[in-house]
Amino acid sequence: MLTLTETASNVVKAIIDQNPDVENAGLRINSEGTAANAELGVAVVEAPEASDQVLEQDGARVFLDEGATIALADKVLDAQVASDGSVSFAIGQQTA
């Protein structure tokens, strides 16, 4: 299953905390294409869809659609925050 680095968890929590009135908000990762060539989209949503896999790690909530769950099963999500405040996410391979 996808894991998050400490930085990614903190960034996801900060993004979600910008919507304090929404109790079940999270970062949703959806996929288009095949598992081998999945193009991933990311959005902040108020709640997971019924078929989403819900990942909660260190207070960060991430929702994965079926394709993203398969494509990211052995991956780790990392994040970087630039000096201008912009955020970029990166996906890496989990280490054993």
C-alpha positions as CSV (number, residue, x, y, z in Angstrom):
1,M,0.0,0.0,0.0
2,L,1.1,3.6,-0.7
3,T,3.0,5.2,2.2
4,L,3.8,8.8,2.9
5,T,7.0,10.4,4.0
6,E,6.8,12.7,7.0
7,T,7.1,15.7,4.8
8,A,4.2,14.5,2.6
9,S,2.0,13.8,5.6
10,N,2.7,17.3,6.9
11,V,1.9,18.9,3.5
12,V,-1.3,16.9,3.1
13,K,-2.4,17.9,6.6
14,A,-1.7,21.5,5.9
15,I,-3.6,21.4,2.7
16,I,-6.6,19.7,4.3
17,D,-6.5,22.1,7.3
18,Q,-7.2,25.0,4.9
19,N,-10.8,23.5,4.8
20,P,-11.6,23.3,8.6
21,D,-15.3,23.2,8.0
22,V,-15.1,19.9,6.1
23,E,-14.6,17.0,8.6
24,N,-13.8,14.2,6.1
25,A,-11.7,16.2,3.6
26,G,-8.7,14.5,2.1
27,L,-6.3,14.5,-0.9
28,R,-7.7,12.3,-3.6
29,I,-5.4,10.6,-6.1
30,N,-7.2,9.3,-9.2
31,S,-5.7,7.5,-12.2
32,E,-6.4,7.3,-15.9
33,G,-4.8,4.7,-18.2
34,T,-3.4,1.3,-17.3
35,A,-1.5,0.5,-14.1
36,A,1.8,0.5,-16.1
37,N,1.1,3.9,-17.7
38,A,-1.2,5.5,-15.2
39,E,-1.5,9.3,-15.3
40,L,-2.4,10.5,-11.8
41,G,-4.5,13.5,-10.8
42,V,-4.6,15.0,-7.4
43,A,-7.4,17.1,-5.9
44,V,-8.6,18.1,-2.4
45,V,-12.1,16.7,-1.9
46,E,-14.7,16.8,0.9
47,A,-15.0,13.0,1.2
48,P,-13.8,9.8,-0.4
49,E,-15.9,8.2,-3.1
50,A,-17.5,4.9,-2.2
51,S,-15.0,2.8,-4.0
52,D,-11.9,4.7,-2.8
53,Q,-9.2,3.2,-0.6
54,V,-8.7,5.5,2.4
55,L,-5.2,5.9,3.7
56,E,-4.7,7.7,7.0
57,Q,-1.1,8.3,8.1
58,D,0.0,10.7,10.8
59,G,-3.2,12.6,10.5
60,A,-3.1,13.0,6.7
61,R,-6.0,11.6,4.7
62,V,-5.4,10.3,1.2
63,F,-8.1,8.7,-1.0
64,L,-7.1,6.5,-3.8
65,D,-9.3,5.3,-6.6
66,E,-9.0,1.7,-7.8
67,G,-6.4,2.4,-10.5
68,A,-4.3,4.6,-8.2
69,T,-4.4,1.9,-5.5
70,I,-3.0,-0.6,-8.0
71,A,-0.5,1.7,-9.5
72,L,0.8,3.0,-6.2
73,A,0.7,-0.2,-4.2
74,D,4.5,-0.4,-3.7
75,K,5.2,3.4,-3.8
76,V,6.0,6.2,-1.4
77,L,4.6,9.7,-1.7
78,D,7.0,12.6,-0.9
79,A,6.4,16.3,-1.1
80,Q,8.6,19.4,-1.4
81,V,7.6,23.0,-0.6
82,A,9.3,25.7,-2.6
83,S,10.4,29.0,-1.2
84,D,7.3,30.6,-2.9
85,G,5.0,28.2,-1.1
86,S,4.2,26.0,-4.1
87,V,4.0,22.3,-3.4
88,S,5.2,19.4,-5.6
89,F,4.7,15.8,-5.0
90,A,7.0,12.9,-6.1
91,I,6.4,9.2,-6.1
92,G,9.3,6.8,-5.4
93,Q,9.7,3.1,-4.8
94,Q,9.4,1.8,-1.3
95,T,12.5,0.3,0.1
96,A,12.4,-3.1,1.9
